[in-house]
Amino acid sequence: MSTKTILVKPLITEKADTLSEKSAQYSFIVDKTSNKIEIKKAVEQLYTVSVESVNTMVIPGKRKTRNTKKGVLHGRKASYKKAVVTLAKGETIDFFGEI
């Protein structure tokens, strides 16, 4: 797998932001079939940083219900795999660039 297919997108939430500020941990949504070694290599290659550890978790899909004029629609939100990457001391990743 290439780097682009392993790392789907960075996860930018309030919790992920505080993790990155306090303990140099960054969250990514990754491909469900990728393992920790592949994720580590992809992050190191894409962002040129050294990765200390990788924690992964599969977030289960959830049922969603929506009320519309035509009636109640039932759907499902897809499940995904999340990786929390801990970088070596003193290293950072800048997702936003010069905004």
Number of C-alpha atoms within 10 A of each C-alpha: 10 8 15 12 12 21 20 15 14 15 17 13 10 9 10 17 15 13 16 19 11 8 13 19 24 22 23 21 20 23 19 14 9 15 15 14 10 16 24 20 16 19 20 15 12 11 12 13 16 17 18 12 14 18 14 18 12 13 11 10 11 10 9 10 10 9 9 8 5 6 8 10 10 10 11 10 10 10 12 14 17 22 24 20 22 22 23 15 11 7 12 18 15 7 10 6 6 5 4
